[in-house]
Amino acid sequence: MNNAPSRASGTPGNGQALFFPGLVPSRYSAIADYVTNDPFARRRFAEFSELLGYPLVEAYREAEIYDWEIYEAGHIAICLALADFAVERQGLQPGTVIGQSFGSFVAAMFSGVLSSEDMVLLVKESTRVELDYFENLPRPVGCLFLYRTTSEQLARLVREGADGTDDSWLEVSIDMDTTVHAVSGTLPELQRLENQVKESGGFPFYTMNRAEHCSRVAELCRRLDTEVYEKMEWRDAAVPMMSDVDGKLRWDGTEIREDLLNGWVTPVRWNTITDGLRSANIERVHILGPRNFFSRITDKYAITSVISPKAVMQFNSDNSHEAHGANGE
């Protein structure tokens, strides 16, 4: 067990937060330069490769869009490397960490709730249980991601798009106001919804082959708890984690475990996060991730910056040029 101290060493309540967004798969070509050249990324990918038992960079390069274990491990490694950069190079000392959807697991590891070993075990074992659960459902389900649609428009389409039985259902999984939405449901209903969204001027951009953040996966939630989460050591957080389930701050490892489980059956709503920002007196939010739709959500409530692979590589390039100039090169 890795008992190294967490990098989350800021003073709780200092008004600064790191925000780890949910996972939207990024193709290898979009992050190749970063994961092969940035020292923080190389360090995190090497760490995860050792724990996974295979080279993560090579696996990511060859991965298909639904290779959950690889994309989840890669997303965690990228986000943690960006956080390492923020702390070690930029001197950030977050007093709060926030996770949205899968980003909550990244926040849990960054804040010291889960060790690296337990996080990799959680990813591997959760993938096993999730695949078994979804492959054995009587009807295939998924989760459609979209934007350029209002909450009101989407709620109407969801109400009208299914009859609510096990064979025909839709539920809003993510509601980020006018930015990003997601709807879980049975695949034929999702396909019709995708066409309706296009006809109404919206933009569907990704369909995941599993449902999440909805009441219909309660049995999966129970299985994950008993088959996976019980095996982990859930430590108290070094700095508080803000929940995307209810917007509250939590330190206790057991409570954070329950909160992560509740996230499976609870829709992610933008006002939960922004209400939490106000309640916690967060003044500055640093959003970390390879793909980002969330800066427009938080910048109404706090000074917001985005720390992405592209931004880090630009920083590294600028500093390299400055160093060469100082040396007369």
N, C-alpha and C positions, 0 to 999 in steps of 0.2 A: 504493500500500500504506500502510495506516495503521500507523505505528510508535509511536503514543502509548503511554506506559507503562501497565502494568496497574494497576487499582485494588487488586489483591491485594498489599498492602504490609506485611502483618504479619510477625512473626518466626516462621520455621518452628519447630515444636515448642513453641509457646506455650500449647498446650492448648485453643485455640479453633478451631472449624471451621465453615465455611459448608457446608450440605448442600443441593444442588440435586436435587429429586426428579424422577422421570420425568414424561412428558407424559400427563395425562388431560385431554382437551379440555374447556375451560370455555366455555359459551355467552357471547356478548357481553354479555347482560344481567347476568351475574354479575360482570363486571369493567368495565362501562361507566363507572361513576362514577370508578373508579381511573384508567383510561387517559386520560380526558378532563380530569381535574382535578389529579392529582398531578404536580408539576413533574418528578420523576425519570422517571415513566412517559411524560410528553409528550416529554421529551428523547430517550428510547430509541426510542419509536415514530417520532419524526421522523427519527432516524438511520437506522433500518431502512427507512423509507419511501423515503428518498433512494436507498439502495442497491438496494432491490427495484425501483424505478422505478414504484411506485404507492403510494397512501396506505394504509398498513397498517391504520389504525383503521377506515376505511370498508370495506376488504376483509374484515376480521375480522367486522364487523357483519353482512355479507351471506353469510359463508362457510357452506358445508354441513359436516357433521361429518367428511367424508373429504377436505376440502381441505387436504392435508398441508402444503404449502408455507406457507400462511397460518397454520395453527394452530401449526406449528413455529416460524415466525418470531415470531409473537405470544407464544408461550410463552417464548422466549429473551428477548424484549424485556421482558416482565413480570418474569421472574426477575432479570435484570440490573438493572432499575430498583429492585427490592426490595433487591438487594445494594448498589446505590449509596446508597440510603437508610440501610442498616445501617452503611455505612462513613462516609458524610458527616454524617449526622444523629445516629447513635447512637455513633459513634466506634469501631466494631468493627474490630479488626485481626486477621483470621483468619490462623492459622499453617498451616492446611490447608484445602483445598477438596475436597469429596466430591460426586461425581455418581452418580445412580442411573438406569440406563437412558438415556433421552434427556437427562436432566439432566447426564450426563457431558460432553456437548457444550457446555452452558452453562458448566460448570466450566472447560472448556478455554479458552473465550473470556475468562471473568472472570480467569483466572490468566495470561492473555497468551500462551497457546500458539497461538491463532488470532486474527488481526485481525478487525475487524468485516467488512471486505470479503471475506475468505476464508470467514468463517462464513456469510454470506449466499450466497456462491457454492456452498458445500458443501450448504446446504439446497436451493437450486434444482436443482443437478445431481444430488444424491442422490434427490430426488423424481422427477426424470426417469427415472433408472435403475431405481428401485424400481417405479414404475408400469409400465415396460416389462417388468420381470421378472415381476411378479405377474400382469399381464394376459395373459401368454403361457404361464403354467403350464397343464398339461393339466386340472387340477382346481382350482377356487377354494379358497383357504385363508384363514384368519383367526386372530385371537387373542382369546380370551374372558377378560375380567377379572371377578373375583368376590371376595367375602369371606364371613365367617362359615362357613368350612370349614377344617378342620385339614389339615396337610400329609399326614398318614396317610390321611385320607378321600380327598383328591384323588388321591394316588398310586394308590390302589386303583381309583378310577373311570377314571383314565387307562389303567391296565394292561388293564382290562376293556373299554375303549371303542373299541378299534381293533385291526386285525390287523397293523399295522406295515408295510404295503406302501405304495407311492407313492399308491395310491388310497384308503387308509384309515389315517391315522396321527394320533397325538396326542403332544405333548411338553409337559412343564411348562416354562414360560418364566420365570415369576416365582414365588418361594416366600418370602413374608414371614410365615412361621409362621402365626399365627391371624388375621392382618389381611388382607392383599391377596395374591391369587394370580392368575396368568394362565396359560392353556394355549393353545398354538398347535396347529393341525391343519387337516385337511380339513373343509370347512363342514358336511357332514352329520353327521360325528362330533362336531363342536362343538355342533351343535344338540341332539343327543341328550344330550351332557354337560350342557348348560345345563338341560335338563329334570331330569336326575338330581340336579344340584346343588340345584335348587329343592326336589325331593322330600326331600332329606336335610337341609333346613333352611338351606342356604346362600343367598347372594344374588348372582346374576349381574347386573352393572350396565353392561357395555359390551362390544361385540364390534367389534374393529378389523378392517379388510379387508386385513390383511397378517399374516404370521407374523414373529416376531422372537425373539431369544434362544434359538435352537434349532438343532440340527445340520442341519436340512433346508434352511436358507438359506445353506449354504456357498458355493454358486455366486454368489448375490447378493453375499456378502461379497467374493469375488474380483473381481467386476465393479466394486464400489464402490472397491476399492483401486486398480485400474488406470485406471478411467474418471473418478474424482473425487478421491480422496485424494492421488494423485500430483501433482495440480495445485496443492495448497496448500503454503504455507510453514509448517512445524511448528516453532515456536520453543520454547525451554526455558521451563518454567513459573516464574513469579516466586515462587510458593510451591508446595509439593508437592501433587499431586493423588492422592487415594486411589482406587484402582481398585475397581469393583464386580465385577470378574472374579475377582481373587485377594486383595483387601484390602491390597495393598502400596502404598507411596508411590512416586510417580514425579515426576521433574523433567524428564527428557530428552524433547524434543518428538517424536523418532522413536519412542521407546518408548510414549509416550502415543497416538500414531497407531495403533500396533499394538494397543494395549489397547482402543481404541475399536472397531477392527475385530473383535477377539476377542469384544467384547460382543454382536455380532450372533449368534454361534453358541454362546454360553455362557449358561445360565440365571442370572438374578439371584437370589441367595439371601440371606436376611436375616442368617444367621450369618457370611457373608463380610464384610458391612459391620460388624457388631458386633464380630467378632474383630479387624477392622482398627482400630476405635476403641480397643480395649484396647491393641493393639500400639503404636499411635501415641501413647498416653497422652492421648487427647482427653478433656477434662474438661467442655467446654461445646459444645453443638451448636446452631446457629441454622439452622432449616429454612425455606427460602424457596420460595414458590410459591402459585399461585392456588387449588389444591385439594390437600389434604394428608391422607394416611393414615399418615404415617410417624413422627409424634411418639411414638406408642406403641411403636415399635420401638427408638428410641434412648434414651428416658427411663429405661430400666432400667440404662443403662451410662454416661450422662452427663447433666448438667443440660441440659435441652432447652427451647428457646423457638421459637415459630413466628412468622415475619414474613410476613404475607399482605397482599394488597391491603386487606382489611377492617381489619386491625390498623393499617396505615399511615394509612388514611383516618380512623380513630378518633384516632390520634396527632395528625394534622393538625388535626382538629376540636378536640381538647382544648387544643392549643397556641394555636389561634386564639381560643378563648374566654378563655384566660389572658391573651393579649395585649390583647384588648378590655377585660378587667377591669382590667389594669394602666393602661390609658389612660382609665379612668373611664367607659367606654362601657357 
